[in-house]
Amino acid sequence: MAEKKGQSDKIKELTDKLEAGIKEVFASDHYRKYLSTMNKFHSYSYNNTLLINMQKPEASYVAGYKTWETLGRHVKKGEKGITILAPCPYKSVKYVDVIDPDTHQVKRDDFGNPMKEKKEIAYASFKAISIFDISQTEGKPLPELVRELQGEIPDYKILMDSIRDVAPVPIQFESWDKSKKGHYDLAEKEIVIKSGMSDLQTIKTAIHETTHSILHKDKEHTKDSKTMEVEAESVAFVVCQHFGLDTSDYSFGYLASWSSDKDLPELKSSLQTIQKTAHEVIGQLDKAISKNTNNLDISLTVADEPMKIPSIGDTHRHRR
């Protein structure tokens, strides 16, 4: 019981550190420059988030054709747009019955006919429009708020195998020329990670996407994009810190880019979920790492002298 309480206290300490780190990013001049550009990107509804995910799950920054032009970029020839629904309200003038405010009955003229009045009525409507992901455009680069993590992890294979054991869906690796590091494919029920990244970036991304597959596993559990990204990256930060892997350079900026304002509403509303999920993932990873380390100890026994694999936290060196 004391050990469990100790880990809970440590996780709370890490989420406090996370909040302080994000607020430092908000106060920086770099963030203000970033924000002036990012304000051109819209926040999409739940239904449109699902549509984007189904058509292009690896999408990171999406905008309309004209918006990309204002950012100094243009859609590449032959690219197929992502279809979403945009509000298209319209008004119509109709003659409607006049209602007596006292009796709530239809007013009638001297001949007993219902009295009519001209009224403008607004109707909700939607139309299909096309938007494009940044990977479908070329031109002036967008300002970066996060730096890709660099660093080797001596026990990378053990940790990656252990994440595969914990993840509820398969993990695949693919090559692409996009800034996005990975995604959880809601339709295919699989995690896809960009090949060729550093050990540290790959592990952090794998835990981030594994969190998506646990918390946002289907349409019933899907939330708005900001909340989902804040939850996944926060859990990844806490879990990585537990194993001695520092992702501050990436996580603080990434979370600032997804938070609405300096009060961090998405983080605070999800703190309980983040802490609970991080605790569970850490517990499962500890068991998986122990199992995989023991298996490796046996397989590497040479001349009755086993090669001991140190713990992840003891061996990691983060190259900055």
Secondary structure, DSSP 4 states (H G I P E B T S, - for coil): -HHHHHHHHHHHHHHHHHHHHHHHHHTSHHHHHHHHHHTTSPPPPHHHHHHHHHH-TT--SEE-HHHHHHTTEEEPTTPPPEEEEEE--EEEEEEEEPBPTTT-SB-B-TTSPBPEEEEEEEE--EEEEEEEEGGGEEESPPPPS------B-TTHHHHHHHHHHH-SS-EEEE--SSS--EEEETTTTEEEEETT--HHHHHHHHHHHHHHHHHS-SGGG---HHHHHHHHHHHHHHHHHHTT---HHHHHHHHHHH-SSTT-HHHHHHHHHHHHHHHHHHHHHHHHHHHHHHHHHHHT-BTTB------HHHH-B---
